[in-house]
Amino acid sequence: MMDISLCEILILLFLGKRIPPIVAFFVECEDCRNYKLSCDNNIADFFVNKVIPWCRKRYNISHKPEDCIISGLSLGGLFASYMGLNHSNIFGNVLSQSGSYWWYPNYDSGKPLKKYKSNGITWMAESFQEHEKLNLKFYLEVGALERDRIINGSKNMRDILLSKGYHVQYSEFQGGHDYLSWRETLAKGLRYLTRECDTPISLLIKE
């Protein structure tokens, strides 16, 4: 199989007229994923108050939420959903690949989340369930060969979002929790979330 980068995938999608013009910002956090992607308010504020203004100042991109996508894989998918929940005025689209929806606050301390344990609803899904419906669109995907907690968490998130009336595209791919699978399926998510866009959009990817 051809080995191509995410940047090359975006270029091919654009040249093939599969997506509109796009400005993508890649955020590297390989050495500190558990901290930076665990729904930390300080990190969220940094993106909203520093990263996004920096991007908008330097590039001619739409400021409309419906033209802005936040994407992430694994814990990054969880964080992307968190940003959509708390900053839908900026991010109108969430692309979550194998989102770690099993996570909840204080998970690392070993303390169980009683509410989560009792009703089967994950913390993130419950957060959306209890919040008023927002102007958000979702693309959720998970691999059929992933751990049960990843698959079940994604399905739970899907079901809650649909019950609230959100636009959700859910997909299961034949693969596991790995970059090779995510790289191949990213195109599907981008095509779904951008099919109604005709202006330059912005894409923030949490790797």
Buried (B, 14 or more C-beta within 10 A) or exposed (E): EEEEEBEEBBEEBBEEEBBBEBBBBEBEBEEEBEEBBBBEEEBBEEBBEEEBEEBBEEEEBBEEBBBBBBBBBBBBBBBBBBBBBBBBEBBBBBBBBBBBBBBBEEBEEEEEBEEBEEEEBBBBBBBBEEEEEBEBBBBBBBBEBBBEEBBBBBBBBBBBBEEBEBBBBBBBBEBBBEEEBBBBBBBBBBBBBBEEBEEBBBBBBBB
